[in-house]
Amino acid sequence: MTKLRQLADTNTIVGSPITTPDGITVIPVSRISFGFGTAGASGGGAKGVKFTGGNGAGVKVEPIGFLVVKDGACRMISVAPPPGTTIDRVVEMVPDVLDKIESMLNKNKTEKV
């Protein structure tokens, strides 16, 4: 469990920021998945009750993208494979839609001033 806790550390999911000489900050982002399984069986044998059991665990760390911070703006650059379902596509579109709404609101504010 100690090793799993180390893997699930925040620095594994959101990596350490890397700053380029021209002032751009790049932050790697990963997805971490855990899986556990166990099974057992007992039954009577010639010399009494016998027990057989087994267990296993798996960990998957997969890079999904980079947060790029430039001139006070933050963008996500995805390196994950394209979404497989409609819901995945919608979730992936949310940041772009929010950016567009924000830019429209800012444009309206500057036009009124």
C-alpha positions in Angstrom: 0.0 0.0 0.0 2.9 2.3 0.7 4.1 1.9 -2.9 0.6 2.6 -4.3 0.4 5.7 -2.2 3.7 6.9 -3.7 2.3 6.3 -7.2 -0.9 8.2 -6.4 1.1 11.3 -5.2 -0.1 14.6 -6.7 3.2 14.9 -8.6 2.5 11.8 -10.5 -0.9 13.1 -11.8 0.1 16.8 -12.2 3.8 16.9 -12.8 6.3 19.6 -11.8 6.1 22.8 -13.9 8.8 23.3 -16.5 9.5 26.9 -17.5 11.1 27.7 -20.8 13.5 30.6 -21.4 10.8 32.6 -23.2 8.5 32.5 -20.2 6.2 29.6 -21.1 5.3 27.2 -18.3 4.5 23.6 -19.3 2.9 21.2 -16.7 2.5 17.5 -17.6 -0.8 15.9 -16.6 -1.4 12.1 -16.3 -4.2 9.8 -15.5 -3.6 7.0 -13.0 -5.7 3.9 -12.7 -5.6 1.1 -10.1 -7.1 -2.4 -10.2 -7.3 -5.0 -7.6 -8.6 -8.6 -7.6 -8.7 -11.5 -5.2 -10.3 -14.9 -5.1 -10.4 -17.9 -2.8 -11.9 -21.3 -2.5 -12.0 -23.9 0.2 -13.1 -27.4 0.1 -12.8 -30.7 1.9 -9.8 -32.9 1.2 -8.6 -36.2 2.4 -6.8 -34.5 5.3 -9.3 -31.9 6.2 -10.2 -28.5 4.8 -7.9 -27.0 2.2 -7.9 -23.4 1.1 -6.6 -22.0 -2.1 -6.4 -18.2 -2.8 -4.8 -15.7 -5.0 -4.7 -11.9 -5.5 -3.3 -9.4 -7.8 -3.1 -5.7 -8.5 -2.3 -3.5 -11.4 -1.4 0.2 -11.9 -1.6 2.2 -15.1 -0.1 5.7 -15.5 -0.9 7.3 -18.8 0.0 10.8 -20.0 -3.1 12.7 -21.1 -1.7 16.2 -21.9 0.1 19.3 -20.9 -1.1 22.5 -19.4 0.6 25.4 -21.1 0.6 28.8 -19.4 1.6 31.7 -21.5 0.9 35.4 -20.9 -1.5 34.7 -18.1 -3.6 32.3 -20.3 -3.8 28.5 -19.7 -4.5 26.0 -22.4 -4.6 22.2 -22.3 -2.8 20.3 -25.1 -4.1 16.8 -25.2 -1.9 13.8 -26.1 -4.6 11.3 -25.3 -6.2 9.3 -28.2 -9.4 10.8 -29.6 -12.5 10.3 -27.6 -14.4 7.1 -28.3 -17.9 8.1 -27.2 -20.2 11.1 -27.6 -20.0 11.9 -23.9 -16.2 11.8 -24.1 -16.3 14.3 -27.0 -18.7 16.6 -25.1 -16.5 16.6 -22.0 -13.4 17.3 -24.1 -15.2 20.3 -25.8 -16.2 22.0 -22.5 -12.9 23.9 -22.1 -13.0 25.3 -25.6 -16.7 26.3 -25.2 -15.9 28.1 -21.9 -13.0 29.9 -23.6 -15.3 31.1 -26.4 -17.9 32.3 -24.0 -15.3 34.1 -21.9 -13.9 35.8 -25.0 -17.4 36.9 -26.2 -18.2 38.3 -22.7 -14.8 40.2 -22.6 -15.5 41.5 -26.2 -18.9 42.8 -25.1 -17.4 44.5 -22.0 -14.8 46.3 -24.1 -17.3 47.4 -26.7 -19.5 49.0 -24.0 -16.6 50.9 -22.5 
